[in-house]
Amino acid sequence: MRRPHVAIALLLAILLIGLAAPTASARATHDEFVGLYFPAGMPGTGTECPYTWVDPAFCVIDPGSWTEVDGRLRIRDITLFELAFSWRADDPSQVEPRKTGYDVVTASANLDATLSGPTWGTWMLYSFADELMFTGTFTGSFQDGIPAVHFVGMGTGQYEGQHMWGDIGRVPNPYNMLGQILNPGGA
């Protein structure tokens, strides 16, 4: 006897969620961005590494641990200082402040003799005024010591509730970073 009441309650809940979801998602917007991402102090960028530069392309805050295992280099918890400069994809004359600043990256990797292999870790993006804006994770791979990664993150502070994702490539052409920011309640 109770089944009809449970079924009706379940159908009513699904109907209400179905009606509410399009309304909520209709307000959401995606902002696409393009940009340049590189280690502070990288030759040719006109920037300086305020920590320790390690070839081929690392501005190292903390080296973490580096261990050779069966001819492979195992890096754990290296902390890096990276720079991000981005612009709105629909109007590259407009800076995208939510992906412009500096990243503190904690990374791990398993690399072969050519410094190629998988990498993963976490990142915290700060504005150049030292405001934490986004935190997230990344996965990717190194090739000859240069990483390419996919990243995802969540906004903090004034950007709380916003979601960011994108890709960072090895070589700018003219950009090496592409991504999107989801604004759940609109911009």
N, C-alpha and C positions, 0 to 999 in steps of 0.2 A: 504494500500500500504506500510506502514512503517513496518508492521509486519515481512516480510521476512528479512529486514535489521536488525531488533532487534534480530530475531532468529539466523541469521548468526553470528552476533556479540557475542551473548550469547554462541553459539556452539564454536566459535573461542576461547573465553575466557576459557571455560571449557577444551578445548583441550590443550591450553597453560599451564594451571594449572596442568592438568594431566601429561604433559610431564615434567614440572619443579619439581613436588613433589617427584617423585622417585629419581631424581638426587640429590635433597637436602637431602632426608632421607637416601640415600645410604651412605652418609658421616657420619651420626650420629652413635655414639657408645654408648653402655651401659656398665658401669663398676659396677659390683656387689661387695658389701662389707659385712663383718661380723664384729661383735664387741661386746664390753661391754659398757653398759650405766647404770649409777647409780648416786645417789646424792653424792656430795662431802662430805666426812666425814662418809660415811656408814661403820659401823663396818665390819672389815675383809678386807677392801680394801687398807689399808695403806695410806689413804688420810685424809685430814682435811677439815672441813667445815669452811671457813673464815668468816662466818656470824653466824646465830643462828641455832643450831641443834634442830629439833622438831621430836619426835618419832611419827610414826614408821620409817619414811625414808624421811625426808625433811631437806635440807640445805636452810634455809629461808633468803632471802635478805630483803623482805618486806612482812609482813603477809597478806596484803590486808584486806578484811573484812570476818569475820566468824560469821554466824548467825544461830541460831537454829530455824527452821520453822517446826511445826507439827512433832517433833521428828526426823527431818532430819537436817543434818549439811549442810548449804549452804555456800560454800567458793567462794569468788569472788576476782579475780585479785591478787592472791598470787604470789610473784616473787621468783623463786627458782634458785639455782646454781647447775648444773648437769655436770658430766664429761662423755666424749665419747672417747673411744679408739677403732679404727677400722683398719681392714686389708683387703686387696684385697681377694675376695672369691676364685679367681683362683690361688692365691699364698699367703697363710696366713703368709709367712715370710716378705711380703711387707706391710708396713703401708699405709693405705689410708688417706693421710693428709687432704682430703676434709671433712672427718667426724671424725677427731681426734681433740679434743680441749675441750672447755667448753661451755655449753649452759646456757643462761639466759632465763628462761621459765616463762611466765605469764600464770597462769592457773586458771580455775574455775571448780567447781565440786558440785554435789549434792549427799551427802553421807548419808547412813543409820547408825544405831547404830554400825554396824560391819565395818564401814568405807568403804563400798562398794557402787558403783554407777557410773554414767557417769562423764567424765571429758573432757575438751576441752580448747584450748588456742593457744598461739603463742610462737615461740621460735626464738632465735638469736644465731647462732653458731659462736664462735670466735676461732681462732687458739690460742695456748698457748702463742703466741707472741702478742695477743690482736688485731689481724686483723679480722674484721667481714667478714665471708666467705659465710654464707647462712642464710636466714630468711624464716620462714614458719609458718604453722599451724599444729595442731594435734587434733585428737579426739580419745577417748578410754573409758576405764572404770577402776575404782579401785576395787580391791577385797582385803578385810582385810587391807586396807591402802596402798597397793602396786599397782601402775598403770601398765597397758598394753595399748599401743597406736599405732595408725597409723599416720605417719607424712609425710608431703609434704613440699617442699621448693624450693626457687629460689636462685641462686648464686648471690653474690655481688662482687664488685671489680674485681680481676683477674678471678673470677669464674662466672662473669655475663654471662647469657645465658644458664647456666647449670641448670638442674632440678634434685632434689633429692626426693626420696620417700622410705619409708620402714616401718618396724614394730619394736617396742620395747616390749619385753615380760617381764614377772615378774621374771623368774628364769633363770639364765645362764645354758646352756646345750650343749656345753661349752660356747656358746654365747647367749646373749639375744637381740641382735640387728642385723637385716638383712635388706639390702636395695640395691638400685641402684641409679646411677647417670647417667643422659642422657647428653651426650656431643653433642649438635646439629651439630657442625662443625667437629666432630672428636676430638680425644685426642691429 
